[in-house]
């Protein structure tokens, strides 16, 4: 879906101001067929050729653009929340003799640089959400490749637990971006190939530099797929494999799902308003201020089986995720995101304790996992993150994670004269000690205190305490604590200096500093995405008039600068 945007940057695909929309529903899917049959669901790719998110290209051979991934992301989310009975999801193609040709090359050739990079990031976040469902929700994904599968199509398969390949002499898998396009195979594809599937490096090198791909027995022997099946037996083998996952799953087959109703949002010239979140846009300062409202009431003795999507932690997670994605794609020039909170810290604390108390319930588990994924999107956003903790704030537990995720955190020491509002405090809860890890598998507190892991254990003794600015500083939880006299000037100068820096330099700086500690497949994917794809997508070898992306499909050969840099 496309709407006129108030501040969206000009997209070269359309030459007009368009807003990318992330809200959708299975009734509105144009590219996927979602079918649920008992404990097994099918996600069949059936891309509408003229259904691109922008004009100027056709999505032939099940090639995809951002709109296809928006629907996939929505489907993965709904399967987790709305279908507790689903234990296994089969991803396949609804088209005869073609699985997926990968990301649409004409779309990439027409898109501006920022769109390409954000597209790759969102695509990888979607695949990680799929892997998270398999790992943490016991909802398992298998891929049935029933036709040629290239590029991003095979990358999608790599994100699933089990890959079945039709053995018919013509069905191939390939990552042909290097020989065809002069770019990397999506970064995530390369990393999953050697880190997740542990394909031998020399074989992976051959595979990724072979335009025609690999089929049949060799694909199985090299570990590129898990199962080879004659086309005539594909349906039978798929049913059998899916049934195995169903038997091993602990998904609550008799539970009632929670419907994710349409997300309400109002966009005006300088605001985006949701139920619990408002975003104020100041384009002249390159600033967006997120104002998050705490819960309106206590969860009390709420029954997890009786929840709906208005439940505060879930509602806020949905709203904040939508705002993050909206600003990434539609407000590229706004480089600073400020986080403020309002509300009752006790009520946030009660919600966190309720989530911990009921963590074994399937739906509560999904809500916490969603909060985790939403906060990861924040970590990965190429924006400067500031948290401002003032009187009236409720940076407690799960909301305190926003401050811990920030590049800079300012806490007012004292009160604002004449307001009568007590001094700001912050509060730790159990939610800060493990349930919401970053992509490196560390909590944000563990990442903050890498030099002194025991300090995180000492912080547990302060769970539930209201920590003022002096105590929060002593404990290392905030960075800067101006008093009322200096507050406005210090914050203003910090924001002005930030806005004056090179955005490219800041993206590199922030991505390097946010993920200290151990490396994981997830951090490798995004670090390499930020570094290599960001670089390659701007190089003449890919995007000049004689570059591979521009000339793809024309019959002309690209002209590469032979110098290595």
C-alpha positions, 0 to 999 in steps of 0.5 A, spaced: 500 500 500 502 507 498 500 513 501 502 520 500 507 522 505 508 529 509 516 528 509 518 522 505 524 523 501 524 522 494 524 515 491 528 515 485 523 509 483 517 513 482 520 520 482 514 522 487 513 522 495 511 516 497 510 513 504 512 505 505 506 502 509 508 496 513 501 495 516 497 489 512 493 483 513 492 476 510 486 479 507 490 484 503 496 479 501 498 480 494 504 475 494 503 470 499 498 464 500 497 463 507 493 456 509 492 453 515 490 446 516 490 443 523 497 443 526 501 445 519 501 451 515 503 453 508 506 459 506 506 459 498 509 464 494 505 467 488 508 474 487 503 478 483 508 481 477 504 488 477 504 488 484 511 492 486 511 497 492 513 502 487 512 503 479 517 501 474 518 494 474 515 487 474 516 482 479 517 476 474 519 469 476 517 470 483 522 475 484 520 480 490 521 487 493 520 490 499 512 489 499 513 481 498 517 481 505 512 486 508 507 480 507 512 475 509 514 479 516 506 480 517 505 472 516 510 470 521 508 474 526 501 472 525 502 465 525 506 466 532 500 470 535 494 468 532 495 460 531 498 457 537 496 450 534 501 451 528 507 447 529 510 446 522 510 452 517 512 449 509 514 455 505 514 453 498 512 456 491 505 456 488 507 457 481 509 451 477 516 450 475 519 456 479 521 457 486 523 464 487 528 468 482 530 472 488 530 480 489 528 484 483 534 486 480 530 492 476 527 494 483 534 494 486 537 498 479 532 503 480 532 504 487 536 509 491 542 507 496 538 508 502 532 504 500 537 498 498 540 498 504 534 499 508 531 493 504 536 488 505 536 490 513 529 489 513 529 482 509 534 480 514 530 482 520 524 478 517 529 471 516 531 472 523 524 473 526 523 466 522 529 463 525 527 466 532 520 462 531 523 455 530 528 456 536 524 459 541 517 458 539 517 451 537 514 453 531 518 450 525 519 452 518 521 447 512 522 449 505 520 445 499 524 448 493 519 446 487 523 450 481 529 454 480 531 458 486 536 463 486 539 469 490 534 471 496 530 465 494 535 461 497 537 465 502 530 465 505 530 457 504 537 458 508 533 461 514 529 455 515 530 449 519 530 443 513 530 444 506 527 439 501 529 440 493 526 437 488 530 432 484 528 433 477 534 435 473 532 442 472 531 445 479 537 448 481 539 453 487 544 459 486 547 465 489 549 468 483 549 475 485 557 476 484 557 473 477 551 476 475 550 483 479 557 485 482 554 485 489 554 480 495 549 475 496 545 479 501 550 478 506 546 474 510 546 468 505 554 468 505 554 468 513 548 462 513 552 458 508 558 457 512 556 459 519 549 456 520 550 450 515 557 449 515 558 448 508 566 448 506 569 454 504 572 452 498 565 449 496 561 455 498 566 459 494 565 455 488 557 455 489 557 463 490 561 464 483 557 459 479 551 463 475 548 457 473 547 454 480 547 447 483 542 441 483 541 434 485 546 430 488 551 435 489 547 440 492 545 434 498 552 432 498 555 439 499 550 440 505 546 446 501 540 442 502 537 437 507 533 432 503 532 430 495 526 428 493 523 426 486 518 431 484 512 426 483 513 424 491 514 431 493 507 432 496 508 426 500 515 427 503 513 434 505 507 431 509 511 426 512 517 431 514 512 436 517 508 431 521 515 429 524 516 436 526 508 436 529 510 430 533 516 433 536 513 440 538 510 443 544 505 448 541 499 448 545 494 445 540 488 447 544 489 454 545 486 460 542 490 465 538 490 472 539 488 476 533 492 482 531 487 487 529 489 493 525 494 498 528 491 505 529 495 510 527 494 518 525 500 521 521 499 529 521 505 534 518 509 533 524 506 528 528 505 520 528 500 518 534 498 511 536 495 509 542 501 509 547 506 512 543 507 519 539 513 521 535 514 528 534 518 530 528 522 536 527 525 536 520 529 542 521 533 539 527 533 532 524 530 530 530 524 525 532 522 525 539 518 518 541 514 519 547 512 513 550 506 512 555 506 507 561 500 502 562 494 505 564 492 500 569 495 494 573 495 487 570 492 485 576 491 478 576 490 478 568 488 471 565 493 470 560 488 466 556 484 472 556 488 477 553 487 481 547 492 486 543 490 492 547 495 489 553 500 494 554 506 491 553 504 488 546 500 494 544 506 498 545 511 493 542 507 493 535 506 501 535 514 502 537 516 497 531 511 500 526 514 507 528 521 505 527 520 502 520 516 508 518 522 512 520 527 508 517 524 508 510 520 514 510 524 519 514 531 518 512 533 525 513 531 525 521 538 522 524 536 523 531 531 519 535 530 522 542 526 517 547 522 520 553 517 516 557 511 518 561 507 515 566 507 511 573 513 507 574 509 502 579 505 500 573 510 498 569 514 494 574 507 490 575 507 489 568 514 486 568 513 482 574 507 479 571 510 477 564 516 474 568 511 470 573 507 468 567 513 467 562 512 459 561 505 461 558 505 460 550 502 467 549 506 471 554 513 468 551 511 471 545 510 477 547 516 478 551 520 475 544 516 480 540 519 486 545 526 483 544 525 483 536 522 490 537 528 492 541 533 489 536 530 493 531 532 499 535 539 497 536 540 496 528 537 502 526 542 507 523 540 513 527 543 516 533 539 514 539 538 519 545 534 518 552 532 524 556 530 522 563 526 527 566 521 528 572 515 524 570 518 519 566 517 512 567 524 509 565 523 502 569 524 495 567 522 494 559 522 501 558 529 502 561 531 498 556 530 504 551 535 508 555 540 502 555 540 502 548 541 509 547 548 512 544 547 517 550 543 518 556 541 524 560 538 524 566 536 531 570 539 531 577 533 534 581 527 538 579 524 543 574 523 549 578 516 551 579 513 544 577 512 541 583 514 534 580 518 530 584 525 528 581 526 523 576 528 516 578 529 510 574 528 502 576 531 496 574 526 489 574 528 482 572 526 484 565 533 488 564 537 481 566 536 476 560 529 476 557 531 482 552 538 480 549 541 484 544 543 480 537 550 478 541 546 474 546 548 479 551 543 483 555 544 490 555 547 491 562 552 485 560 554 489 554 554 495 558 559 492 563 563 488 559 569 490 563 566 488 570 561 482 569 560 482 577 557 489 577 551 486 573 550 481 579 551 487 584 545 491 580 540 485 581 540 487 589 537 494 586 531 491 583 525 494 585 529 501 587 527 508 585 534 510 583 535 518 583 540 521 578 546 521 583 545 513 585 544 512 577 550 515 575 554 511 581 551 505 578 553 506 571 546 506 569 546 513 566 552 518 563 550 525 564 546 528 569 545 536 568 541 540 573 535 544 572 540 550 570 544 547 565 539 541 562 536 545 556 543 548 554 547 541 555 541 537 551 541 542 546 548 543 544 549 535 544 543 535 539 546 540 535 553 537 535 550 531 533 546 533 527 553 537 524 557 530 524 557 526 517 551 521 517 556 516 514 561 517 520 555 516 525 553 510 522 559 507 522 561 509 529 554 507 532 554 500 529 561 499 531 560 501 539 553 498 540 555 491 539 561 489 544 562 482 546 561 476 543 560 475 535 554 471 533 551 469 526 546 475 527 551 480 529 556 478 523 550 478 518 548 486 520 556 488 521 557 485 514 551 488 511 553 495 514 560 495 511 560 491 505 553 492 502 553 499 504 560 500 500 558 495 494 551 499 493 555 505 492 561 503 487 561 504 480 562 497 479 555 496 481 551 502 480 554 506 475 551 507 468 556 501 466 555 497 472 552 490 473 546 492 476 544 498 471 546 493 465 542 487 468 537 484 462 540 489 457 545 484 454 551 488 455 556 486 459 558 491 465 565 494 465 569 493 472 574 497 475 580 492 476 583 495 482 582 492 489 581 497 494 
